[in-house]
Amino acid sequence: MITLVLAASVLIGISLGILGGGGSILTVPILVYLAGQDSKEAIATSLFVVGVTSLIGLIPHARAHRVRWRTGLIFGAVSMVGAYGGGRLAEFIPGTVLLIAFALMMLATAVAMLRKGAGRKAGHRAAHAELPVKHVIVEGLVVGAVTGLVGSGGGFLVVPALALLGGLPMSVAVGTSLLVIAMKSFSGLAGHLAGVQIDWDLALMVTAAAVVGSLVGSRFAGRIPQDTLRKTFGWFVVAMGVFVLSQQLPAAVWTSPLTWIGVGLAAAAAVGWTLARRRRTEEVGETTPENTRQLSMRP
């Protein structure tokens, strides 16, 4: 079983290296369902694994100038405060509740990534520009508190915050997110350590395997088109969110007709929205900043 755990751990690093997130999304299920840890121990261990892996994976991105240092350091510093508080609060919340909240936030983030064209918004900001300090502070506090609570390094929220709200190109958001994730993971870990014992032998083995994956993934991150990177990130998070929910929610929920009616309506709405948007785009032609504004002004 340990061989399977280590093989899966390489995927943790690859995800962080390419997507700038997904480390905890993978690490927590691996530790719970493959290594047999309880949810709170897995959450705390994941913060150590993801923190170290992100710190080392940051190096290739920095060499390729895909890190905005001021934005990342401010975002990381203020989110560390929220992450520590969230980690302390998590001690009083059942592990199952934390994992369900974890999965729901993954799905909400994935919807945002798939619906919004990060590439168009990023076009309004120079690739080398830093984000406004006020925006960075607000986003950092919110993301830090949420991810500290659920025991996540936060890439699945940091990358969308930088790319969708901040307007950074996806490859730059990925590189900068690793700096934020490393800072916030260690802060969140400090909060969790007050009530959780970590199996350090397992943690170090998983971390070593993840580091190898992160160095491999970082080499490919700058070669993937921005839109492809965004969509890949979104669908990856959808898959992991559904998996975690399927493991945590009781079977009665999944066999209920109301559940599947809700899923069907949500899917129909998503498909309808996508088709309508595609038709409106085709009416105007190729998407440019000018006709994008025209589309947004239509009723």
N, C-alpha and C positions, 0 to 999 in steps of 0.2 A: 504493500500500500504506500510506503514511503516513496517508492520510485514514481508512482503515479502522482503523488503530491508534488514532488520536485519537478516533474515534467509539466504539470499544470502551472507551477510557479513561474516557469520560463515565460508563459503566456502573460502573466502579470506584468513582467518587465517589458515585453513587446508592446502591450497595450499602453503602458505609460510612455514608452519611447516614441511611439507613432502618434497616439491620440492625446497625450498629455493628461489622461484620466483613465478611469476604469480599473485602477489598481485595487482599490478596496472593494469595488464591485465584484472583482474576481476573487480577491484574497479571502473575504469573509465566507463565501460559499465553499471555497476549497478547504478552509480550516474547519468549517462546521460539518460538511457532508463527506469529505474525504479523510481528514485527519481526526475527526471525532471530537473536536473541542466544543464546549458549550458556547452559546452565542456571545456572551460578554467577554470570555477569554479570547475568542476569535476576533472580536472587534478591537480589543486592545493590541493583540499581536499584529493585526493588519496595519495598525498605525505605525508600528515600528518598521515592518517590512516595507511599506509604501514610502515612509519618510526617508529611509536609507537609499532605497532604489531610486527615488526621485532625485535625491541630491547627486548621486553618481550619474544618472541619466541626463542631468542638466548640463554636464560638461560638453558633450558634442553639440547641443543646441547653442550653447554660448559661443563656441568656436565658429559656428555658422551664422552668428549675429541674429539669432531668432529669440532673443530674450530682451525684454524691456525692463531693465534693472530697477529704475525708480518706481515704476508701476508695480512690479512684482514685490519689491521690498516693503512698500507702504501697504499694499493689499495683504501681504503675508503678516506684517506686524500687527495690524488691527484685527485681522481674522484670528490670530493666535489668542487674543483676549477672549473672543467669543468661543473659540474651540475649547479652551481650558474650562470655561464655565459650562459649556455643553457636556464636556466629559464628566465633570463633577455631578451634574444633574442626572446623567444617564445611570448613575449608581442606584437611583431610586425608581427607575422605570423597568418593567419586565423586559427580558431579552426579546421575546416574541414581538412585543409592541415595537421595539426599536427596529427589528428587521422588517416588519411590515411598513413602518414609516420610511425606512431606507428604500424599499422597493417602490413605494408610491412616489417618492421624490425623484427616483431614477426615471420613472415613466413620464412625469411632468416635464422634466428637463429634456427628455428625448423628443417629446412633442414640440417643444420650443425650437430645438435644433432642426427638426425636419420641416417645420412650417416656415421658418424665417430664412431668407436668403442672406446668409452671413457675408457672402461675397459682395453683394450690392452695398450693404451698409459699410463694409470695410473700405469700399472705394471712396468714401467721403472723408477718410482719415489717412494721412500719409503713413506708409508702412513703418517708418522709423519714429513716429510720434508717440509721446507718452500720454496717458490718460489724465484728465483733470483730477486733481487731488481729492476734491470733495466727493466726486463720484466713486473714486477708488476706496475711500474710507467707508462710505455707506455700504457699498457692495461687499467690502471685506468683512465688516462686522456681521452682516446678515449671513453671508456664506459660512463664516467661521462658526457662528453659533449653531447653525443647522447641522453642519458636517461634524462638529465636535460632539453633538448630541447623539448622532447615529453612528459615530465611529468610522468616519470616512475621511480619507485624505482630501476629498473634495474636488477632484478634477472634473467630475461629472457636473459640478456647478460652477467651478472656476472658469473652465474653458468657455461655456456659454456666456458667462458674465463678461469676459474679456472680448469675445468675438461678437456676440449679439448686442450687448449693451454698450460695450466700450468701442466697438468698431475696429478692433485689431484684425489683421489677416489671420486665418486659422492656424497657419504654421507658426506665427509669432505667438498667438494665444497658447498654443501647445507648449512651446518652449518656456514662456513666462509662467505658465501654470505649474510647471515642475518646481520652480523656485518657491511659489506659494504653497504648494502641497507639502514640500519638505518642511518648511517652517511650521505650518499648521499641524502637520501630523505629529511632530514632536511635542507641541503644546498640548494637543488633545491626548496624547499618550500619557503625559504627566498627570492629567486629570483622571484618567482611567486607572492608573497604577495605584491610586489610593484604595481601591477595593477589589483589584484583580491580580492574580498571580500568573505570570507568563512562563511557558515552557521555553526557556531561552535556547536550548539545543535545537528544537524544531524551528524556532523563529530565525535563528542564524542560518540554518540550512535553506529554508524557504527564501530568505533574503539573498543569499549567494546565488541561487538559481534565478531569481527575479532580476538581479543586477546584470547577469549575462544577457537575459532577454532585453533589458532596457538599452544596452549598448547596441544590440542588433537593431532594435526598432528605431533608435535615434538616427541611424544611417539612412533609413528609408523615408523619414518624416518629411524632409524637404523636397522629395521627388514626387510626392503625391499631390494632384490638383486640389485646390482649396475646397471646391464644392464636393468633390468625392470624399475628402477628409471629413467634412461636416456631416454628410449623409451616413458615412460609415460609422462615425461616432454615435449618431442618433439611433441607428438600427441596432448597434451593439448594445446600447443601454436598454433599449426596449426588450431585447432577448433576455438579458440578465434580470431585469425587473420582473418580467413575467415568471421566470424560473424561481426567483426568491419567493414571490407571492404564492406560487403553486406549492411550495414546500411549507409555508407558514400558515396559510388559511385552511380552515377545516374542510374536509371533503364535501360537507353539506353545502358549502358556499358554491363550489364548482358544479355540483349537480343540480343546483336550483335553476329552474327555467328563467327566473328574473335576472340571474347573472348573465345568462347567454343572450337574453333579449337586450340587456344593457350593452353587452359587447357588440352585438349586431348593429344596434343603433349608432353606437360610437364609430364603428367601422364604416357604416353607410355615410355618416356625416363627414368623416375624413375623406372618403373617396369623392363624395359630391363636392366638397370644398376644393380638392385638388383639381378635379375636372373643370370646375368653374374658373379657377384661377388660370388654368392652362388655356382655356378658350379666350379669356380676356387678354392674355399675353399674346396669343396668336393674332387677335384683332389689331393690335398695335404694331406687332412685328418684333424685331429683335429688341431685347430689353436693354435700354440705356438709361443713364440718370435722368434724361429729359422725359422719355416716355414712361419711365417708372413713376415719376411725379404725376403724369397724366392719369395713369392707372389708379393711383392712390386717391385722386380727386373725383373719380367716378362714383356714383351712388351704388 
